[in-house]
Amino acid sequence: MIITVPKPADELLTMLQPFNRVFIVGCGECATVCQTGGEEQVKRMANELSKLKEVAGVTVIETPCDERLIRRYLKNLAEMNDIDAFLVMSCGIGVQTVSEATDANLSMKCGGN
């Protein structure tokens, strides 16, 4: 298991500043155990972020570091829904996997080790 910690809110908002439609991806494994990216945290993030940005959708994927799961779920999601950025609430491996499965310019890191 990887330990994750949330980014400070001001740093996260600065990173999200240029984007309008954000899709939030959580982690059903490590980030859920650390309480940094599970169902509850993703819902809370969506509620807070929706005050400033359009939240295009949310999901918690069992293991976002598993390329097969990410590709199956997120394939063409950005193009279909006109998403500007993915906010990934997982470890860096999950962020990298989402980035590679979508578009390297869309994914943002919310948690880290």
Summary of the structure (lengths in Angstrom):
residues: 113
radius of gyration: 12.3
end to end distance: 10.5
largest distance: 33.2
contacts: 389
relative contact order: 0.25
helix: 41%
strand: 24%
